[in-house]
């Protein structure tokens, strides 16, 4: 049972943030892969082996599941990067170089080329 915010505050703790309860992980395979990519973009550079491990599969089995779903891992990474880039580009305080690094690009020029490819 979760404590309400008043009881937590009375005990000197911040109120429990329960907003995550409404956001369960997706059960559909490609949506789950999108989530893994999104969370590993910067730290793991969206490596296929990391995504396969998160799915509990070997890399080859993971790639077969993607192929069965009509997708390629690199295409999914591009889709997630584009979606996140568009979100961040709406914020005038976020610099292009910050977006590039947050999306796992080692150089802002690589991000610029990818963005041109996505929007051409």
Buried (B, 14 or more C-beta within 10 A) or exposed (E): EEEEBEEBEEEEEEEEEEEEEEEEEEEEBBEBBBBBBBBBBEEBEBBBEBBBBBBEBEBEEBBEBBEEEEBEBEEBBBBBBBEBBEEBEEEEEBEBEEBBBBBBBEEBEEBEEBBEEBEE
